[in-house]
Amino acid sequence: MEAFFTWAGRIATHNTLRFIQKDKREILLDEEANEYIFNNEVDDDEEFIPEDVLINKEKKNRIRKILNSLSQVQKLTVHYYYFSGMSVNEIAEAMQCSAGTVKSRLNYARKQIKQAVLDTEKKEGIRLYSLSALPLFTLLLREEAASIAVPEIVSSSVIKGLTDALGIKIAETAGAEAARLGKAGIRETIKRFFQTTGGKVTSGVAAVAVAGTVAVTQIPKDVSVMPGSIESHMNPYYSYHAEIQLYPEDVENPYLIDGKYLIVENADGQKGLYTIDGKEIMSCEFEHIFYDDNTGGLFLAEKDDKWAYYDKSGKMVCDRMHDEVSNIHDGLFWGYDWDSDKYVVYTTEGRRVSDDAYDFVDEMANGLFTAKKGYEWGVVDKNGQIIADFVYFTAHLGDGEYIALTKEIDSTTRELIVLDSSGKLVNREVYEGGLRFFGSGFYNGVAQLLGWYELPMKPDGSILFNTVGTDYASESLGYHLEVFPNGYFSYYNYRKDNGEISLFNQDAREIAVAAYGSIKLINNHFLIKDNDSGKYSLIDLEGNTLISQYDYIEPRYKGEYFICSDENGYDLYRQDGTLLFDDAEYIDSLGCEMFECRHGDLRIILNAQDGTSFQLSPDEFIESGYADGYAIKLTEIWGEEDTIKYEIIDKKGKVEHRIKFPADEIYYYQSVLVLGQGLYSYEYEGKTYIKSW
């Protein structure tokens, strides 16, 4: 290790000497204000500085003292900039702060170094030349840092982390690897190390940066330690069969599962499952692990582009991983394999429901599923019993209360059969010449009947609303019927000049109309877009307009709240139409029915449940969303010694706990999260520590 950094330091020495001799200037420019924060002009005498100054032991000792007069965060910032050759933006990314903060730290460091140099020259008569101008300081810093041995206090695991990140076998091949990489390669390797660690600098590197004087603070005993970062268990991808897209910030707790389990991600991006006391349930070998409303109490995991469900003991709940798997519906799911082009069906208890493999599996509801063999459909229950044999032209379940079957008798005759969920006959009708068939299952007792006309049908075969001969339909022009999961239905009518969509309730009463638009059911409310006006509206089941005339309406928190936007900004509503906040510049969901509403310099944290709120100061931020009613608030304290304060707050903004980290500098800590009431976590040196409050 010493040989490696000494070699790198010598390269830095010669490069800096050439820099000085060429009388260059190093300028740090404020991009926004074009203000010169640093202007490191080289004094005329510097080009005659003898190289022996660089190896003068007494001067080096003075340099070491000056370095140690800086705060740790200033030392690291200076080290990144002058030794590692990182840009201001790269440092800001690594240390998780703004570019302005980096410039401020460099500026304070410069002032402090200058004053220390002047004091040294005045009190001790030791000429350090124009060290205050920083080019020589840069050279000496690099040389000094390059020759530092890693303190013995640094653990073997830290050394291993450094060697893994650098890709160098420290003990035997440092010199050879350094020679092979060359000057540019060393710089890029060091940069890569800082980038891959994401600013979470290991104890060894911190020691190098501050001239070997940093003592590593031992992390106190915590609830547990996880081998990586904690991830949300929500699936951010679109889930079919779901009424709306769910986001991690729209749930009560996106991290802790059943008060016990956590999904973690290691440094290689692989995910695993652990309990909060650190017990491994599933090792970190998966690309994704999800647990949400669509996984039926199981964990959905992806590995090598294949998927499977696992139970809470870590056992796979199917006989192998599949190329595709379905969401779980009423205790059932299917797996599909590309090579065989076949589907198999499982229960959530891990039992394959049948030895049969199917050409297609479609609907699952109420312990039943529809499957296809060849060109014909059938219905099977969760025990593998065939409820409807594979002889049908179509088979639909809807909400699972009834089974809707269409059977071809001959080329012109079809039989429509309705069974209850146990397979008992409810209704049977034969249609000749009309080629009638079920286009959907029954939803709340209403199904889609297709043919020359599209009609809403009840289980007894009666037609709920007959459009024949009305203004709603024309046989020659056609029209489209859609049945919603609550039994309401809509018609899209091409006969109308504006492509009118009409929405009807279960009594066939028209409750809304939209032109060229769309209608979507969200939490027993309808979101309607009218393409004539380009505006969205929200109505209730009686057709009462609750929200209207917005350019966009976004459902949040399972459709209990809506963020609406237009040319005036963003507004927040409850689903009953109550306005909670208007004319915000932006509104974010924070979880637990909490929202951040921004208006100018104001940032209001709103509790949408009761309408109460509190205000953040310009230096305060919600670092992580709410979980079980608590969130992390970050406060930036600016000054000569920049600091950050982390606090756990409740829904009223009251501070419940001030987080004290085990080291003085908190810039190394990432992803500070509330896991649940009484539990929080933070990342440090590639691991996550869970603590209680």
Secondary structure, DSSP 8 states (H G I E B T S, - for coil): -HHHHHHHHHHHHHHHHHHHHTT--EEEE-TTT--EEEEE---GGGGG--GGGGG-HHHHHHHHHHHHTS-HHHHHHHIIIIIS---HHHHHHHHTS-HHHHHHHHHHHHHHHHHHHHHHHHHH-----SGGGSHHHHHHHHHHHHT----TTS-HHHHHHHHHHHT--HHHHHHHHHHHHHHHHHHHHHHHHHHHTTT---HHHHHHHTTT----------SEEESSEEE--S--S--TT-SS---GGGSS-SS-BTTTEEEEE-TTS-EEEEETTS-EEEEEEESEEE-STTSTTSEEEEETTEEEEE-TTS-BSSSS-BSEE---BTTEEEEEETTTTEEEEEETTS-BS-S--BSEEEEEETTEEEEEETTEEEEEETTS-EEEEEEESEEE-TTTTEEEEEEEEETTEEEEEEEETTS-EEEEEEEESS--EESS--BTTBEEEESSS-EEE-TTS-BS---TTSTT--TTT-EEEEE-TTS-EEEEETTSTT-EEEEE-TT--EEEEEES-EEEEETTEEEEEETTTTEEEEE-TT--EEEEEESEEEEETTTTEEEEEETTEEEEEETTS-EEEEEESEEEEEETTEEEEEETTEEEEEETTT--EEEE-TTEEEEEEEETTEEEEEEEE-SSS-EEEEEEE-TT--EEEE---SSS-GGG-EEEEEEETTEEEEEETTEEEEEE-
